[in-house]
Amino acid sequence: MFWVTARLGTIRGISWRIGEQPLVFGRGLGCDVTIPDPLISRQHCVVHLDGGVPCVKDLGSSNCTLLNGRPVTEAKLQAGDEIAVGKTIFVVSLAEATLPADEATAGEPDTIQSPEDDVPHTPHYLDANPPMEGLDTIEDYVDLFRMCRNVGNASSIAQLLDIVRRELEPRIPCRCLCFCRSVGGGKLSVYERHADDAPLELVPPQELIERAFHDQHVLTVRLRGPFSPYTALAVPMTAGQERVGVFALCTLHNVLQRDDKALSYLRAVASQLAPLFHMIEQIEFFRSENERLRSGTADRTTLVGESPEIRKAQAQLREAARSGMPVLILGETGTGKELAARLIHDHSDRSARAFVVVNCAAVPPDLMESEFFGYEKGAFTGAMSRKLGRMEEAEGGTLFLDEIGDLSLENQARLLRAIENGTFYRVGGNREVQVDVRVVAATNKDIASSVRAGQFRADLYHRINGFTVELPPLRERPNDIPILADHFLRLTQEERSPTVRSFHPDAVKALMGWRWPGNVRELRNCIERACFLATDACIRAEDLRLPTGRAHEASAAGEPSLADLERKRIAEVLEKAGGNITLAAKMLGVSRPTVYRKLAEYAIQTPVR
């Protein structure tokens, strides 16, 4: 596949693809490559493919067309040849890459994906001066000044896109406008904005954006299929010597024909927007990081304790964070599974990107697809605009699937495909979306038993079980109870009650004597409640409001308490009843509300029928 790039002249650095359709060069506004030069004829020459070989043909120009310094009427071209048209010199380059056949359909352009070793023949302009050379009228500078003044009010990428599209509208109406940022490894993260009446499928091709970024050239391509009236442009953005990303848009082809300065103006716009785009992204990142630190998230995303059990879990989490593999976190309710997932994310190479939490138990089965994958405008009644799903929100980061064991088998199959391939379709969409996310899942169920019972898909289980971390219940590490109590007391002091400073010995004894069926979450709530109830600087046993009497004494002595026996009996009966609350209440001789209250009190999970 061949390209022709302006190496010298007012439009230098801009590239066009050579295809079967003739590429007309000239001074006239109807030309594919319009060059404002009085030495050039209105239609000067044409470049096209003839049997796969690029050729140049002079169209009877006044000052002729030069190929490698010699006048030609018609000649074949090779990579490295130079074509002189007036004061502008073009160079022919070759890129050994093609668009997959299944992607060359409606709305997809015939363009390329640049290989890493494809060395461009044109220089890389990494400073702000060359893009400004194409502006030679006072109107150009006034338009650019007005845009720079107005975009200074943008405080987010979304606002920046809206302002730029509004400022470009009188001169270059953008049906789709994109800022594409480099996220390392040759990947680009895309922010896009469509005009209200523009189809969502109209986007600059990914291959065009990637080539513009790698080669640092301004690229244009005429779209095909139903979007043939449109042209896509991609302009590289640099801040100093750093490649920031790409400024891309789709506009009607005749808009560029009418404005022979459009490409030069867009290069100047991109050069001015690049540092602002880079700065706003940094501000958004530091703002979110500041909010995380101010809210105490950094202090809370730590598994506190010194017992061998918690140290083992901490070591597993560090290994899981480094591995980059999917992680399955197992543990009872309240053991800190979400904190563990956050710890994995914060210590991984994805820590700078999003950490998105989805409670699978809280997602209605019929809304699972729109929640995970998002939907397109008009996909159903009430879908007034496109909504990104949780997987797209987690692009480049971590997707935490809490209580994954509660997903239905049907939705497990949908989730499996998206996790395996990293691809999915939005509800109501026909364009495949690809994401790069790391999945961390958690459940309080014995998921291996659920697989054997046919209640959880084995293929999904093996996909998410790349690395397993088990969090121990609090009753198995009683020596950590005073440490955790001091930790929660300190956090509560910072937020609400600075007057409470310590625990009375009888309070510590009561804390050690309780079995904590709700684990760390129950302990934290207990400490926060005690800080509110305490009447002096010391928390006493009565401030904890824990069960007392024989149940407490038996538990403190290491024997099964009355609460333990009651919990075990309810769980056994519920299992026999197959999770039927009404039947279990009859077998226990109590009312249904009593069974529900006991289930909540002892954190008993209802068996899945």
C-alpha positions in Angstrom: 0.0 0.0 0.0 1.5 3.4 -1.1 1.2 6.8 0.4 2.3 10.2 -0.9 3.5 12.8 1.7 4.3 16.5 1.3 7.9 16.9 2.3 8.4 20.6 1.4 5.9 23.4 1.0 3.0 25.0 2.8 1.2 21.7 3.4 4.3 19.7 4.4 3.8 16.8 6.8 0.4 15.8 5.4 -0.1 12.4 3.8 -2.6 10.9 1.3 -3.2 7.3 0.4 -2.7 6.3 -3.2 -5.6 4.2 -4.4 -7.4 3.1 -7.6 -9.4 6.4 -7.4 -7.2 9.1 -9.0 -5.8 11.6 -6.5 -5.9 15.0 -8.2 -3.3 17.7 -7.3 -3.8 21.3 -8.2 -4.7 24.9 -7.2 -8.5 24.4 -7.7 -10.9 23.9 -4.8 -12.3 20.7 -6.4 -8.9 18.9 -6.3 -8.2 16.1 -3.8 -5.0 17.8 -2.8 -5.4 21.6 -3.0 -2.2 23.6 -2.9 -2.4 27.4 -2.7 0.5 28.2 -5.1 0.3 30.4 -8.3 2.9 28.2 -10.0 0.5 25.3 -10.0 -2.3 24.8 -12.5 -5.9 24.4 -11.3 -5.6 20.7 -12.1 -1.9 20.0 -12.3 -1.4 16.2 -12.1 -2.9 13.0 -10.9 -1.5 10.1 -8.9 -3.2 6.7 -8.9 -2.7 2.9 -8.9 -2.6 1.1 -12.2 -2.6 -2.6 -11.7 -1.3 -2.2 -8.1 1.6 0.1 -9.3 1.5 3.8 -8.4 1.7 6.2 -11.4 1.8 9.9 -11.9 0.3 11.7 -14.9 0.6 15.4 -15.8 -2.7 17.0 -16.7 -1.2 19.6 -19.2 0.0 21.9 -16.5 1.8 25.2 -17.4 4.9 24.5 -15.4 5.0 20.7 -15.8 5.4 18.0 -13.2 8.8 16.9 -12.0 9.7 13.3 -11.0 13.1 13.2 -9.2 13.9 16.5 -10.8 12.9 15.7 -14.4 9.8 16.7 -16.3 7.4 13.8 -17.0 4.1 13.4 -18.8 3.3 10.0 -17.3 5.5 7.6 -15.3 5.5 4.8 -12.8 6.4 5.5 -9.2 8.5 3.6 -6.6 9.0 4.1 -2.8 11.3 7.0 -2.3 10.5 8.9 -5.5 10.0 12.6 -5.2 7.3 14.5 -7.1 7.6 18.3 -7.5 4.4 20.3 -8.0 5.3 24.0 -8.0 7.1 24.8 -4.8 5.7 21.6 -3.1 7.7 18.4 -3.1 6.0 15.1 -2.3 7.6 11.8 -1.5 6.2 8.3 -2.2 6.3 5.8 0.7 5.3 2.2 1.1 3.5 0.6 4.1 3.3 -3.2 4.2 -0.1 -3.5 5.9 -3.7 -4.0 4.8 -7.1 -3.7 6.3 -8.7 -7.1 7.2 -11.4 -8.0 4.6 -14.1 -8.4 7.2 -13.6 -4.8 8.3 -13.7 -3.2 4.9 -17.5 -2.8 5.1 -20.0 0.0 5.4 -18.5 3.1 6.8 -15.0 1.6 7.1 -12.1 3.4 5.3 -9.5 1.8 3.1 -6.5 2.6 5.2 -3.6 0.9 6.9 -2.1 0.0 10.3 1.5 1.1 10.5 4.0 -1.6 11.4 6.6 -0.6 14.0 9.5 -0.8 11.5 7.8 1.4 8.9 10.2 4.4 8.8 8.5 7.5 7.3 10.4 9.5 4.6 9.2 12.8 6.0 10.7 14.5 9.1 8.9 14.5 12.5 8.0 18.0 13.5 8.2 17.8 17.3 8.0 21.6 18.0 5.2 24.1 17.7 6.6 26.2 14.8 6.1 24.2 11.6 2.3 23.7 12.1 1.9 27.5 12.3 3.6 28.1 8.9 0.4 27.3 7.0 -1.5 30.3 8.5 -1.0 33.3 6.3 -4.2 35.4 6.8 -5.4 37.5 9.7 -8.6 35.5 9.8 -6.7 32.3 10.5 -4.9 33.8 13.5 -8.1 35.4 14.8 -10.0 32.1 14.7 -7.1 30.3 16.4 -6.8 33.0 19.1 -10.5 32.9 19.8 -10.4 29.1 20.2 -7.3 29.2 22.5 -9.0 31.8 24.7 -12.3 29.8 25.0 -10.7 26.4 25.6 -8.9 27.9 28.6 -12.2 27.6 30.4 -12.4 23.8 30.0 -11.8 21.8 33.2 -12.4 18.3 31.7 -11.8 16.4 28.5 -15.5 16.4 27.8 -15.8 20.2 28.1 -12.7 20.6 25.9 -14.3 18.5 23.2 -17.5 20.4 23.3 -15.7 23.8 23.1 -13.4 22.7 20.2 -16.3 21.3 18.2 -18.3 24.5 18.8 -15.4 26.7 17.7 -14.7 24.7 14.6 -18.4 24.5 13.5 -18.5 27.8 11.4 -15.4 26.8 9.4 -15.1 22.9 9.6 -18.4 21.3 10.8 -17.3 18.1 12.7 -19.7 15.2 12.7 -17.3 13.4 15.0 -14.4 14.8 17.0 -11.8 12.7 18.9 -8.9 13.2 21.2 -6.7 10.1 21.3 -4.1 9.7 24.1 -1.2 7.4 24.2 -1.4 5.0 27.1 1.9 3.1 26.4 2.7 0.0 24.5 1.4 1.6 21.3 -2.2 1.7 22.6 -4.4 4.8 22.3 -7.3 5.7 24.6 -10.0 7.6 22.6 -12.4 10.4 23.8 -15.0 11.1 21.2 -17.9 13.6 20.7 -20.6 13.3 18.0 -22.8 16.0 16.6 -26.4 15.6 17.8 -27.6 14.3 14.4 -24.5 12.3 13.5 -24.6 8.5 13.3 -22.6 6.9 16.2 -20.9 4.5 13.7 -19.2 7.5 12.0 -15.8 7.6 13.7 -12.2 8.1 12.4 -10.7 4.7 11.7 -8.4 3.3 14.3 -5.8 2.4 11.7 -5.6 6.0 10.5 -5.2 7.3 14.1 -2.5 4.8 14.9 -0.5 5.6 11.8 -0.8 9.4 12.4 0.6 8.8 16.0 3.4 6.5 15.0 4.6 8.4 11.9 3.7 11.9 13.2 2.1 12.8 9.9 -1.2 14.5 9.2 -3.3 11.8 7.4 -6.6 12.0 5.5 -8.7 9.3 4.0 -12.0 9.3 2.1 -14.5 6.9 3.9 -16.4 4.3 1.9 -19.9 2.7 2.0 -22.7 4.8 3.4 -20.2 7.3 4.7 -18.6 8.0 1.4 -19.4 11.8 1.5 -17.1 12.0 4.6 -13.4 12.4 5.0 -11.5 11.4 8.2 -8.5 13.4 9.3 -5.9 12.5 12.0 -3.4 15.2 13.2 -0.6 14.2 15.7 -0.4 16.2 18.9 2.9 16.9 20.7 3.8 18.8 23.8 7.4 19.9 23.6 9.3 16.7 22.7 6.5 14.4 24.0 4.0 12.7 21.8 0.7 13.4 23.5 -1.7 11.7 21.1 -3.9 12.4 18.0 -6.5 15.0 17.2 -9.0 13.4 14.8 -12.3 14.2 13.2 -14.8 13.3 10.5 -16.2 16.0 8.2 -17.9 16.2 4.8 -15.4 15.9 1.9 -16.7 19.0 0.2 -15.9 21.1 3.3 -12.2 20.4 2.7 -12.6 21.2 -1.0 -14.1 24.6 -0.2 -11.4 25.5 2.3 -7.9 25.1 0.9 -6.5 26.2 4.3 -8.5 23.7 6.4 -5.6 21.2 6.8 -3.1 23.8 7.7 -5.5 25.4 10.2 -6.2 22.0 11.8 -2.5 21.4 12.2 -2.2 24.7 14.0 -5.2 23.9 16.2 -3.7 20.5 17.2 -0.4 22.1 18.1 -2.1 24.6 20.4 -4.5 22.0 22.0 -1.8 19.4 22.7 -0.3 20.9 25.9 -3.8 21.8 27.2 -5.1 18.3 26.5 -2.1 16.9 28.3 -2.5 19.2 31.2 -6.3 18.6 31.7 -5.6 14.8 31.7 -3.0 15.3 34.4 -5.4 17.5 36.4 -8.2 14.9 36.2 -5.9 12.2 37.4 -4.5 14.2 40.3 -8.0 15.4 41.2 -9.2 11.8 41.5 -6.1 10.8 43.4 -6.5 13.7 45.8 -10.1 12.8 46.4 -9.1 9.2 47.1 -6.4 10.3 49.6 -8.7 12.9 51.3 -11.4 10.3 51.7 -8.9 8.0 53.4 -9.1 5.4 50.8 -5.3 4.9 50.9 -5.5 4.2 54.6 -8.5 1.9 54.3 -7.2 -0.2 51.5 -5.0 -2.2 53.8 -5.6 -5.6 55.3 -4.8 -4.9 59.0 -3.4 -7.7 61.2 -0.3 -9.5 62.3 -1.6 -13.1 62.5 0.0 -15.8 60.3 -3.4 -16.2 58.5 -3.6 -12.5 57.5 0.1 -12.4 56.6 -0.4 -15.4 54.3 -3.3 -13.6 52.6 -1.2 -10.4 52.3 1.5 -12.4 50.5 -1.0 -13.9 48.2 -2.3 -10.5 47.3 1.1 -9.2 46.5 1.8 -12.1 44.3 -1.6 -11.7 42.5 -0.9 -8.0 41.9 2.4 -8.8 40.2 1.1 -11.7 38.2 -1.4 -9.6 36.0 -3.6 -12.7 35.9 -7.4 -12.8 36.7 -7.9 -13.2 40.5 -10.6 -15.0 42.5 -11.0 -13.8 46.1 -12.8 -16.2 48.4 -14.0 -15.3 51.9 -17.0 -15.0 54.1 -19.2 -11.8 54.2 -17.3 -9.0 55.8 -13.8 -10.3 55.5 -12.7 -7.5 53.2 -12.9 -8.9 49.7 -13.3 -5.5 48.1 -10.4 -4.1 50.1 -8.3 -7.0 48.8 -9.3 -6.3 45.3 -8.4 -2.6 45.6 -5.0 -3.7 47.1 -4.4 -5.8 44.0 -5.2 -2.9 41.7 -3.1 -0.4 43.6 -0.1 -2.6 43.5 -0.4 -3.6 39.8 0.8 -1.8 36.7 -2.8 -0.7 36.1 -2.9 1.4 39.3 -3.1 4.7 37.4 -6.3 3.6 35.5 -9.9 3.0 36.7 -11.0 0.6 39.4 -14.6 -0.3 38.6 -16.8 -2.2 41.1 -19.9 -4.2 40.1 -22.0 -6.0 42.6 -23.3 -8.9 40.6 -25.9 -9.8 43.2 -27.5 -6.3 42.9 -27.7 -6.3 39.0 -31.2 -7.5 37.8 -30.7 -10.5 35.4 -32.5 -8.8 32.5 -30.4 -5.6 32.9 -27.0 -7.4 33.0 -26.1 -6.7 29.4 -26.7 -3.0 29.5 -24.9 -2.7 32.9 -21.8 -4.6 31.8 -21.7 -3.7 28.1 -23.7 -0.4 27.8 -26.1 0.5 25.1 -26.5 2.7 22.1 -28.8 5.7 21.6 -32.3 4.4 20.7 -31.6 0.8 21.7 -34.8 0.8 23.7 -37.3 3.2 25.1 -35.6 5.8 27.3 -32.1 5.3 25.7 -31.7 8.9 24.9 -27.9 8.7 24.4 -25.1 6.2 24.4 -24.1 4.8 27.8 -20.8 3.1 28.4 -20.9 -0.2 30.2 -18.8 -1.1 33.2 -16.3 -2.9 31.1 -15.6 0.2 29.0 -15.4 2.3 32.1 -12.6 0.0 33.3 -10.6 0.3 30.1 -6.9 -0.2 30.9 -7.7 -0.8 34.6 -9.4 -3.4 36.8 -13.0 -4.6 36.8 -14.0 -6.0 40.3 -16.9 -8.5 40.1 -18.2 -8.8 43.6 -20.5 -11.8 44.5 -19.9 -13.3 41.0 -21.5 -16.5 42.3 -24.9 -14.9 42.2 -24.9 -14.5 38.4 -27.4 -16.6 36.5 -26.0 -19.3 34.2 -27.3 -17.3 31.1 -25.5 -14.2 32.2 -22.4 -16.2 33.1 -22.2 -17.3 29.4 -22.4 -13.6 28.3 -19.7 -12.5 30.7 -17.4 -15.4 29.8 -17.2 -14.4 26.1 -16.4 -10.8 27.0 -13.7 -11.8 29.5 -12.1 -14.3 27.2 -11.9 -12.1 24.1 -12.0 -8.7 25.5 -14.8 -7.9 23.0 -18.5 -7.3 23.1 -21.4 -5.5 21.5 -23.3 -2.7 23.2 -27.0 -3.3 23.4 -28.5 -2.1 20.2 -25.1 -1.8 18.6 -23.5 -3.5 15.6 -19.9 -2.5 16.1 -17.7 -4.7 18.2 -16.0 -3.0 21.1 -12.6 -4.1 22.3 -11.3 -3.4 25.8 -8.3 -4.2 27.9 -9.3 -4.9 31.5 -8.1 -7.1 34.3 -10.9 -9.1 36.0 -10.8 -9.6 39.8 -13.8 -11.6 41.1 -15.0 -12.4 44.6 -17.6 -14.6 46.2 -18.6 -15.8 49.7 -19.8 -19.1 48.3 -18.1 -22.4 47.9 -17.8 -21.8 44.2 -16.1 -25.1 43.5 -19.1 -27.0 45.0 -21.4 -24.8 42.9 -19.4 -25.9 39.8 -19.9 -29.6 40.7 -23.6 -29.0 41.4 -24.0 -27.3 37.9 -24.9 -24.0 39.5 -21.8 -22.2 38.1 -20.2 -22.6 34.7 -16.9 -24.6 34.9 -15.4 -22.6 32.0 -16.1 -19.3 33.6 -14.7 -20.6 36.9 -11.4 -21.7 35.3 -11.2 -18.3 33.4 -11.5 -16.2 36.6 -9.5 -18.6 38.8 -6.1 -17.6 37.4 -4.9 -16.8 40.9 -6.8 -17.6 44.1 -6.7 -15.6 47.4 -8.5 -16.8 50.5 -9.3 -14.3 53.2 -9.6 -15.9 56.7 -12.7 -15.1 58.9 -12.0 -13.0 62.0 -12.8 -15.9 64.4 -9.7 -17.8 63.0 -7.4 -14.9 63.9 -8.6 -13.6 67.3 -5.2 -12.0 68.1 -5.9 -9.5 65.3 -9.1 -8.2 67.0 -7.4 -5.7 69.3 -5.3 -4.5 66.4 -8.3 -4.0 64.2 -10.2 -2.3 67.0 -7.4 0.2 67.5 -7.3 0.8 63.7 -11.0 1.5 63.4 -10.9 3.7 66.5 -8.2 5.8 65.0 -10.2 6.2 61.7 -13.4 7.1 63.6 -11.4 9.6 65.7 -10.3 11.4 62.5 -13.9 11.5 61.2 -16.3 12.0 64.0 -15.2 11.6 67.7 -11.8 12.9 68.6 -12.7 12.7 72.3 -12.6 8.8 72.5 -9.0 7.7 72.8 -8.7 4.1 74.2 -10.5 0.9 75.2 -11.2 -0.2 78.8 -9.8 -3.7 79.6 -13.3 -5.1 80.0 -14.1 -3.8 76.5 -11.1 -5.6 75.1 -12.2 -8.8 76.9 -15.6 -8.5 75.4 -14.2 -8.0 71.9 -12.1 -11.0 72.2 -15.0 -13.1 73.5 -17.4 -12.5 70.6 -17.3 -14.8 67.6 -17.9 -12.0 65.0 -20.2 -13.8 62.5 -20.1 -10.6 60.4 -16.3 -10.6 60.5 -14.3 -7.3 60.1 -17.4 -5.4 58.9 -19.3 -6.2 62.0 -16.3 -5.2 64.2 -15.9 -1.9 62.4 -19.6 -1.1 62.9 -19.3 -2.0 66.5 -16.4 0.3 67.1 -18.1 3.2 65.3 -21.2 2.7 67.4 -19.3 2.5 70.6 -17.5 5.8 69.8 -20.9 7.4 69.5 -22.2 5.9 72.7 -19.2 6.4 74.9 -19.6 9.1 77.6 -15.9 9.7 78.3 -12.5 9.2 76.6 -12.6 5.4 77.2 -14.8 2.8 75.5 -16.3 0.3 78.0 -17.9 -3.1 77.5 -21.4 -1.7 77.8 -20.7 0.8 75.0 -20.1 -2.1 72.6 -23.6 -3.5 73.0 -22.5 -7.1 72.4 -24.5 -10.1 73.6 -23.7 -11.1 77.2 -24.4 -13.9 79.6 -23.9 -17.6 79.1 -23.5 -17.3 75.3 -20.6 -14.8 75.9 -19.0 -16.9 78.6 -19.2 -20.1 76.6 -17.7 -18.4 73.6 -14.9 -16.9 75.8 -14.1 -20.4 77.1 -13.7 -21.7 73.6 -16.9 -23.8 73.6 -19.7 -23.5 71.1 -22.0 -20.7 72.2 -25.8 -20.7 72.1 -25.5 -18.4 69.1 -23.2 -20.8 67.3 -25.6 -23.7 67.9 -28.6 -21.7 66.7 -26.7 -20.6 63.6 -25.7 -24.2 62.8 -29.3 -25.5 63.3 -30.8 -22.8 61.1 -28.2 -23.4 58.4 -28.9 -27.2 58.5 -32.7 -26.8 58.3 -32.4 -24.3 55.5 -30.2 -26.7 53.5 -32.8 -29.5 54.0 -35.5 -27.1 52.8 -33.6 -26.3 49.7 -33.5 -22.6 50.5 -37.3 -22.4 50.9 -37.8 -19.9 53.8 -41.5 -20.9 54.3 -40.7 -24.6 54.7 -37.7 -23.9 56.9 -39.8 -21.7 59.2 -42.4 -24.6 59.6 -39.6 -27.1 60.3 -38.1 -24.7 63.0 -41.5 -23.9 64.4 -41.0 -20.1 64.0 -42.4 -17.4 61.7 -40.9 -16.4 58.4 -39.9 -12.9 59.6 -38.0 -14.6 62.5 -36.1 -16.7 60.0 -35.2 -13.7 57.9 -34.0 -11.8 61.0 -31.8 -14.7 62.1 -30.4 -15.0 58.5 -29.3 -11.4 58.7 -28.1 -11.6 62.3 -25.9 -14.7 61.6 -25.0 -13.7 58.0 -26.3 -17.0 56.7 -26.5 -17.3 52.9 -29.6 -18.9 51.4 -28.7 -22.0 49.4 -29.3 -21.7 45.7 -32.1 -24.1 44.5 
